[in-house]
Amino acid sequence: MESSPTKFYLSRHCKTTWNLQGRLQGTVDLSLAKVGVEEAKTNVVAVRNLSVNRIVCSTALRAYETAQIYGESLALPVHKTAQLRELDHGEWEGRQLSELLIDQNSGYAKWLSEPGCIAIPGSSETVQAAQHRAVEGIRDAVSSFRGESLLMIAHKHINALLICALLEEPLTSFRTHIVEDTLPHVLAPDAVEALRF
């Protein structure tokens, strides 16, 4: 008998000090701020209503701490994967987003519109490579936990890349899929199963 398709919810980690300061963070491994811990505790109600079986999260501390709060509150197993880590933002890391957007020499504003055409200065990977590894992370979760309902906790830019892949949209749609909130959003099972590169 064939199992039901895996159901996914995608969310962002809760807030760190840099989030509160409007700073760009990628590989910098920050813990949740006090307000982020409280945010996660508030989100537990929404996560409970999803009836998920387990949580799969990025290895970044901010994502893992968010997952731990949900997991401990709801008695859910938590699995970490480096495939869902945030983009390496290179020389942009730690800079305020407002500053990057008005600094024409930074290239950040143009990158938001065309991330596939512009390299992040000082980054260790291309946007395409980051998108590919994140999709592989979802594929691995589908394979490991087939038929279950999963909450995936990652980061706003890697999540936007995943949505582009799921909807088979070009990377020029990336900016429209950036979600700032930390609540779970459903991913269509058929789209996840059909992902191809």
Secondary structure, DSSP 4 states (H G I P E B T S, - for coil): -PPPPPEEEEEE----HHHHHTB--SS--PPPPHHHHHHHHHHHHHHHTTT-SEEEEESSHHHHHHHHHHHHHHT--EEEEGGGPPP--GGGTTSBHHHHHH-TTT-HHHHHH-TTTSPPTT-SS-HHHHHHHHHHHHHHHHHHTTT-EEEEEE-HHHHHHHHHHHTT--GGGGGGG---S-S-EEE-HHHHHH---
